[in-house]
Amino acid sequence: MKKLKKINFLAFALLVLTTLTSCKVGRFIVYNFADIKDYEKFPARKIETGPTKFHFSTTTKGKVPEELTVKDKKYPFEKYLADHKTVAFMIIQNDTIQYERYWQKYNEASIVPSFSMAKSITSILIGCAIDDKLIKSVNEPITNYIPELKKSGFDKVTIEHVLQMTSGIKFNEGYKNPFGDVATFYYGTNLRKAVSKMTLKVEPGKQFEYVSGNTQLLGMVLAKALKDKTVSSYLEEKIWKPLGMEFDASWSLDRKKDGMEKTFCCVNARARDFAKIGRLYLNKGKWEGKQIVSEDWVTQSTKIDTSNGSAWYYQYQWWLPTKTGDFMAKGILGQYIYVNPKKNLIIVRLGKSKDKVDWPELLANLGQTY
């Protein structure tokens, strides 16, 4: 009898767990906030690398900082990184790896989710689609590609508005609310339906507000423009294979059958391959003599611009930590691709969390003094 009760209890527990993980709120409760292992939790499309691999040069005499200055205090460089939940850190200058170190059982082959660094990758693909004439221009209304939003007044929202986070959409970016918009987009199983319910709260082109819904709108625009291709296959075609990525990657989906890429997050890859995204933009969109995305697109994505409600520190899904020409992609748990063109420098930091560190300031200071 006891054995039967135990079996029934286990069956009930399994049923509850299955039910929970099949809906948004259930997923939120079970998984409980974003985690560095989230790539294991969601269905995904594979992104394959090509036969030719690009490898950064290496040196036995790398320039390694002895210390970091944080809020006017000095700390031992490696100890600070290790103490603040870093799992990977790379410094690449002049196409040479000056420093590469992993912690907490991670190594060069370890997969780490990009989180919002995927926003910058999505922006690159929008630029590629314009180059390929799949999208006419950033001045097109997004309803040319998502006509179901016409009824909600989105015919005034352009592709540039969503690139600049000035669309005026109503979107709750709170990460602790299981009923909020971010939870719906991250844990939900129907992004198309979620997008169709979006509304505006202010007129587009008036003010900047960083919300992930904008980048999912970009993903919908891109998916419609690609027609028979998926966003993942386009990333493979335009970026992953041409850049000679060392490893295959994946892009997490909202659901397994007919799933849509979570373009506001969730490209799952390795530190060295994330660094190549930085190298592409460091070289103004050119890779080994071939223009992958137009130089004009890279310039527009990384220049200071405060017109039409945009913020000087955010351009076309890239962050500008200072006004000196550097830029970065960043994710919620402290994932960063930092680029300083003046120093011909790329820094990648991946972590289990930000651990209350102002990483943009730290990376910008390191980049400027390196």
Secondary structure as UniProt FT lines:
FT   HELIX           2..20
FT   TURN            21..22
FT   HELIX           24..31
FT   TURN            36..37
FT   HELIX           38..40
FT   STRAND          44..47
FT   STRAND          57..58
FT   STRAND          67..70
FT   TURN            71..72
FT   STRAND          73..76
FT   HELIX           77..83
FT   TURN            84..85
FT   STRAND          86..93
FT   TURN            94..95
FT   STRAND          96..102
FT   TURN            104..105
FT   TURN            108..109
FT   STRAND          112..113
FT   TURN            115..116
FT   HELIX           117..131
FT   TURN            132..133
FT   TURN            138..139
FT   HELIX           142..144
FT   HELIX           147..152
FT   HELIX           154..156
FT   HELIX           159..164
FT   TURN            175..176
FT   TURN            178..179
FT   HELIX           181..187
FT   HELIX           191..196
FT   TURN            204..205
FT   HELIX           213..226
FT   TURN            227..228
FT   HELIX           231..235
FT   HELIX           236..240
FT   TURN            241..244
FT   STRAND          249..253
FT   TURN            257..258
FT   TURN            263..264
FT   STRAND          267..269
FT   HELIX           271..282
FT   TURN            283..285
FT   STRAND          286..287
FT   TURN            288..289
FT   STRAND          290..291
FT   HELIX           295..302
FT   HELIX           307..309
FT   TURN            312..313
FT   STRAND          314..315
FT   TURN            316..317
FT   STRAND          318..319
FT   STRAND          327..331
FT   TURN            332..334
FT   STRAND          335..340
FT   HELIX           341..343
FT   STRAND          345..351
FT   TURN            355..356
FT   HELIX           359..369
//
